[in-house]
Each structure stands twice: as structure tokens, then as C-alpha cells.
Amino acid sequence: MFYNAVRNDHGLPHDPFKAIVAPRPIGWITSISAKGEINLAPYFYFNGVCSRPAVVMFASEGFKDSASFVAETGEFVCNLATWDLREAMNETSAPLPRGINEMIRAGLAPAPSRLVKPPRVKASPCALECKLIKIVAIDDINGVPLDRHVVFGQSVCISKTASSSTACSILPR
């Protein structure tokens, strides 16, 4: 098979790019606005960038609430989205109006973070508390601005739920 990725002329029901660049971990991002509004959303373009310092990134297709809130406050949390939390995680992907708390809508309890203002997902076994490094707006190869943004943050704290014994087991209790 060959297709021109710039023209996106593959003719398939789903874009092969998303299947080729896999597996993609899910960044379940908690952010807070300057007004104190909580946002929780899954990001499928998420990953670690380096380990010293611990830097993560998530990419937003559109300047959605997560990217907007991080731009306002400079902080976010990456919660581990486990198999047991999959239904709640999917619930938080719904396109809701700004200011609607997806955590409450999905029936998830918040837990206070230690070094940043956005809360963690209490049911998640571990979370990376992050401070914003920068947000990069993406242009295409012709220099045309796209409504795509990559958020880079440095993890300043790794939190583990005390009751968790499976995921994040490398962290001390």
C-alpha cells in the first residue's frame, strides 16, 4: 500500500497513521483554569520526552480546555488511566462546554495534588504532577498554522495512591 500522507488519500475508513504509531499511552490530563474550573480529559498523543528532568508532552488537536487551562495556570496532572478506569476515562472524553467538571460527571473523586493546584484522580494508582515548560503551536510543512498544540511539562512530583499495589509498584508507599 502507498498513500500520500499530505493529501491523506488512503481511502480507508480509518487513518493508518494512528495504527502505525502505536501503542499510544493515554495521558489523562487534569487541569484547572484561572477561575478554578476543573477539566479532566484523555489525550492519545501523550508520552514522556526525557527522564532527567522528567518531561512529558500531550498534543491537543484544537486549543481545547486542557491546553487553555494549562496556558492560564501553568500546571497539570497526568493521571494513569488503567483498564479498571477505562469506562470513566471514556466518559471524560465527551465534548462538554467549558467549565463543566468531567471528573464529577464521570463519578470520579478528586484527590489533592502535593505541588500543583489541579487535583489528581483519586482512583488512579499514580499521577505525574507537572509544571508547564512551553506550549508549541504546530505549522505544516508549508508554514501554514494548524490548530494543533503540543504542551510540554516537567514532572515535579510523582504521586501514588496508598492502596495501589499493582500499577506504579516501583514507587515506595
Sequence and secondary structure as in RCSB ss.txt:
>XXXX:A:sequence
MFYNAVRNDHGLPHDPFKAIVAPRPIGWITSISAKGEINLAPYFYFNGVCSRPAVVMFASEGFKDSASFVAETGE
FVCNLATWDLREAMNETSAPLPRGINEMIRAGLAPAPSRLVKPPRVKASPCALECKLIKIVAIDDINGVPLDRHV
VFGQSVCISKTASSSTACSILPR
>XXXX:A:secstr
    TTTT   SSS HHHHHS     EEEEEE TT  EEEEEESSEEEEEETTEEEEEEEES  HHHHHHHHHSE
EEEEE  GGGHHHHHHTTS   TT  HHHHTT  EE  SSSSS EETTSSEEEEEEEEEEEEEE TTS EEEEEE
EEEEEEEEEE TT  STTTTS  
